[in-house]
Amino acid sequence: MEKSVFEKEWEIYFTQCYSNGRIRFSDLSNILQLTAGEHANAVGFGFKEMAKRNQTWVLSRIRIEIARLPKWMDIVKVKTWIQELEGARSTRNFEITVNGQIYVTATSYWAVINTVKRSSETLAISTENFTTYP
Protein backbone atom coordinates (compact mmCIF):
# COMPACT_ATOMS: atom_id res chain seq x y z
CA MET A 1 0.00 0.00 0.00
CA GLU A 2 1.32 3.40 -0.88
CA LYS A 3 2.24 5.87 1.86
CA SER A 4 -0.69 8.18 1.10
CA VAL A 5 -3.03 5.66 2.74
CA PHE A 6 -2.03 4.45 6.20
CA GLU A 7 -3.29 1.56 8.32
CA LYS A 8 -2.59 0.71 11.94
CA GLU A 9 -4.02 -1.92 14.26
CA TRP A 10 -4.79 -1.15 17.89
CA GLU A 11 -5.97 -3.41 20.69
CA ILE A 12 -8.69 -1.96 22.91
CA TYR A 13 -7.68 -2.24 26.58
CA PHE A 14 -10.07 -2.21 29.54
CA THR A 15 -8.57 1.10 30.72
CA GLN A 16 -9.97 2.71 27.54
CA CYS A 17 -13.52 1.48 28.13
CA TYR A 18 -16.72 2.44 29.89
CA SER A 19 -18.11 -0.01 32.46
CA ASN A 20 -20.13 -1.68 29.66
CA GLY A 21 -16.88 -2.69 27.93
CA ARG A 22 -17.24 -0.27 24.98
CA ILE A 23 -14.47 2.24 24.20
CA ARG A 24 -14.83 5.74 25.66
CA PHE A 25 -15.35 8.54 23.14
CA SER A 26 -12.22 10.33 24.35
CA ASP A 27 -10.09 7.22 23.82
CA LEU A 28 -11.63 6.66 20.39
CA SER A 29 -10.62 10.21 19.48
CA ASN A 30 -7.12 9.61 20.89
CA ILE A 31 -6.67 6.53 18.68
CA LEU A 32 -7.65 8.58 15.63
CA GLN A 33 -5.21 11.37 16.53
CA LEU A 34 -2.36 8.93 17.28
CA THR A 35 -2.92 7.20 13.95
CA ALA A 36 -2.91 10.56 12.13
CA GLY A 37 0.36 11.43 13.88
CA GLU A 38 2.00 8.15 12.89
CA HIS A 39 0.88 8.64 9.30
CA ALA A 40 2.25 12.19 9.24
CA ASN A 41 5.59 10.92 10.62
CA ALA A 42 5.71 8.16 7.99
CA VAL A 43 5.28 10.60 5.09
CA GLY A 44 7.67 13.29 6.33
CA PHE A 45 5.46 15.98 7.81
CA GLY A 46 5.15 14.75 11.38
CA PHE A 47 5.98 16.49 14.64
CA LYS A 48 9.80 16.41 14.43
CA GLU A 49 10.00 17.55 10.81
CA MET A 50 7.54 20.37 11.38
CA ALA A 51 9.23 21.45 14.62
CA LYS A 52 12.41 22.14 12.60
CA ARG A 53 10.37 24.77 10.77
CA ASN A 54 8.58 26.12 13.89
CA GLN A 55 5.33 24.52 12.78
CA THR A 56 2.84 22.04 14.19
CA TRP A 57 -0.51 20.49 13.29
CA VAL A 58 -3.49 21.54 15.41
CA LEU A 59 -6.74 19.59 15.36
CA SER A 60 -9.50 22.09 14.60
CA ARG A 61 -12.52 19.79 14.72
CA ILE A 62 -13.56 16.20 14.17
CA ARG A 63 -16.80 14.61 13.04
CA ILE A 64 -17.25 11.00 14.10
CA GLU A 65 -20.02 8.71 12.84
CA ILE A 66 -20.46 5.57 14.91
CA ALA A 67 -22.28 2.48 13.69
CA ARG A 68 -20.97 0.50 16.66
CA LEU A 69 -18.39 1.23 19.35
CA PRO A 70 -15.44 -1.16 19.56
CA LYS A 71 -15.21 -3.10 22.83
CA TRP A 72 -12.60 -4.39 25.22
CA MET A 73 -10.12 -6.80 23.57
CA ASP A 74 -11.22 -5.91 20.02
CA ILE A 75 -8.39 -5.47 17.53
CA VAL A 76 -9.37 -2.42 15.50
CA LYS A 77 -7.85 -1.49 12.17
CA VAL A 78 -7.68 2.25 11.59
CA LYS A 79 -7.30 3.32 7.97
CA THR A 80 -6.60 6.98 7.25
CA TRP A 81 -5.96 9.16 4.23
CA ILE A 82 -5.84 12.86 3.40
CA GLN A 83 -8.78 14.23 1.48
CA GLU A 84 -7.36 17.72 1.04
CA LEU A 85 -4.01 19.32 1.79
CA GLU A 86 -3.88 22.93 0.79
CA GLY A 87 -1.93 25.82 2.29
CA ALA A 88 -2.45 25.85 6.04
CA ARG A 89 -5.36 23.38 6.09
CA SER A 90 -5.85 19.67 5.82
CA THR A 91 -8.86 17.37 5.83
CA ARG A 92 -8.20 13.78 6.93
CA ASN A 93 -10.60 10.83 6.84
CA PHE A 94 -10.67 7.62 8.88
CA GLU A 95 -12.32 4.22 8.90
CA ILE A 96 -12.25 1.92 11.91
CA THR A 97 -13.02 -1.71 11.21
CA VAL A 98 -13.26 -4.79 13.40
CA ASN A 99 -13.00 -8.11 11.56
CA GLY A 100 -13.60 -6.30 8.27
CA GLN A 101 -16.82 -4.61 9.46
CA ILE A 102 -16.93 -0.80 9.53
CA TYR A 103 -17.66 0.42 13.07
CA VAL A 104 -16.63 4.07 12.86
CA THR A 105 -15.92 6.68 10.18
CA ALA A 106 -14.55 10.14 10.86
CA THR A 107 -13.42 13.33 9.20
CA SER A 108 -10.95 15.63 10.91
CA TYR A 109 -9.91 19.18 10.09
CA TRP A 110 -6.35 20.33 10.84
CA ALA A 111 -4.49 23.63 10.68
CA VAL A 112 -0.78 24.39 10.41
CA ILE A 113 0.32 26.77 13.15
CA ASN A 114 3.64 28.57 13.46
CA THR A 115 4.76 27.83 17.03
CA VAL A 116 6.75 31.07 17.34
CA LYS A 117 4.30 33.52 15.75
CA ARG A 118 1.29 31.61 17.15
CA SER A 119 -0.58 32.05 13.88
CA SER A 120 -1.70 29.96 10.94
CA GLU A 121 0.64 29.62 7.98
CA THR A 122 1.21 27.51 4.88
CA LEU A 123 2.86 24.13 5.40
CA ALA A 124 6.61 24.61 4.87
CA ILE A 125 7.23 21.00 3.78
CA SER A 126 6.74 19.93 0.16
CA THR A 127 3.85 17.53 -0.43
CA GLU A 128 4.21 17.26 -4.23
CA ASN A 129 4.72 13.45 -4.14
CA PHE A 130 1.80 12.92 -1.75
CA THR A 131 -1.55 11.75 -3.12
CA THR A 132 -4.81 13.14 -1.73
CA TYR A 133 -8.22 11.52 -2.17
CA PRO A 134 -10.95 14.14 -2.72
N, C-alpha and C positions, 0 to 999 in steps of 0.2 A: 504494500500500500504506500502510495506517495506520502510525503511529509505534510501535504496540505490538509489531509484528513488524519486525525489522530485517535487512537483507541487505547483505553487503559481499563484494566479490571481492578475492582476494589471489593474487599470482603466487608460486609456490614457487621460491626461488632455490637455487643449488647450495650456498650457505653454510648452508642450513637442513637439508641432507640427509646421510644416512649415505653410505658409499662405494658402496652399491648404488643410489643415486639416489632412495631413498624418504625422506620427511621424518622428521626425528628426533622422538621423542615430546615432548621438551621444547619444540621449536619448534611442534609441533601445539598443545600446551597454550597457548603464548604467543599464537598466532593466535586461539584461542578467547577468551582473556582480553582481548586488544586489541579484538576485535569487541564483547565485552560492554561494555567501557569506552566505545567510540564510541556504542553504543546508549544507554547511560546518559546520556552527554553530550547526545545528540539529544533525549531526552525530559525533560531538566531535573533529573536527579539524578545527575549525573556528578561527577567529582573537584572541580572548582572550586566548584560550587554547594554540595556537601556540606562543603567546607573552610570556607565562610563560617559554617557551623553547628558547626564542630569535629567533623565526622563524616567517616568514610570507609568504603568497602566493603572487606571482607577475605574472600578466597576461603577457605572452610573445607575443602571437598573437591570432587573432581570424579570422575565415573565416565565413562569413554570406552569406547565399543564400536566396534571397527574391523572393517569388512568388507574394506577395502583401504586401504593408506596412499597418499596422494597422492605424486607423484614430481616431480622437478626439471622445471621449465617448465610444470607443470600450472597452470591458472587454476582456483582453487577458489572456490566460492560458499559463504559461511557464512551460514546463516539462524539467527536466534536470537529467542527470545521468553521472557517470564516466565511460569512456571507458577503460582507463588505469591509474593505479596508481602505479608507480614503482620508488623507490629511491627518487630523487629530482624532478621528473616530473609527470605531470598529464595531461590527455586529457579528456575534458568534452564536452558532447554534449547537445544540446538544441533543443526543438521544441516549436514554438509559434503558438497557434491556436486561432481562433476567431469563436465561434459557431461551434466547431468541425472541422473546415476547417484549414488545415495547411497553414499559411502565411509565416513563416520564419523557417529555420533550421540553426544551427550554430555549429561549432566545435571550442573550445578554447583550448589553450595550456598554461599551468601554470608551474611555477618553484617555488621550496621552496628555500627561501633565509634566511641565518642567518643574523639577523639585527645588530649584533655586528661586526662580521667578514666581513659583506658585500659580502658574497660569497654563492654560491649554496651549499646545503648539503641535505642529506637524511632526509626525514620527520621523526621527533623524536616521533611521536605518532603512536601507533599500529593501523593498519587497517585490522587485521586478520578477523574480523567479518563483514567486509564491502564487498559487492558484486560489482564487475565491470562487464561491458557489452561490451566485445570486438566486 
